[in-house]
Amino acid sequence: MNVAGLPIALDRETLAEFCRARGIRKLSLFGSVLRDDFDPGRSDVDVLVEYEPNVRPSWDIFEHARDFGRLVGHSVDMNTPGMLSRHFADAVMRVALPIYHAVRPDIVWNTAVEHLAPLEAQIASILHADFDEEP
């Protein structure tokens, strides 16, 4: 399943604002919202959140769940990976569908630099070869 096939309405920008305001770096869905047995009139939405390393949500996670529920129009059961039972945590992590993942500029930059460094030498040699050749 992908985000377009979800039985709940999600506005991408509103979701991003919600997550940024609360220090959520990754928000995923799991459970019946990803299956055919989701009942829009009765089912809750199971949510898995991962917070930025410096964020300690404590009891705020319940407020976050309530606020997210208002966004999607359903009650929400929000968990962090550490809150999941060890009996089914692995299964949840395998099927969870990420719908928001914060972009960390430092990681993007470092990854780009790693991938571009070898290309820089190739580009330089191509450019120098073109300019060094006589017509």
C-alpha angles and dihedrals in degrees: 000000000000133000093266090060096053118121091224129073117245128179108209097214094044089050091050092049090048092052097043092050091055100039094250111155097181132021122185136175127224139163128043095347085073095046138067092251094070108126110203090204098049114013124099122217117248112216131188116200133187116196129212110270093253094051120093106183098183108165091352089084088077091055089047089053091050092048092048089049089058090053095052099032095238138091111266133216104202123192140170118221088256092055094057119101113256087231094069107011094103092051092049092049091051096052101033112121112216111221097170130029120170117232111230108207093208092057093043091049094047091047091048092049091050091052097040099048095075090044092052091063091047093049092047092051091049092049093046091047091053093049096040095054117093118227 
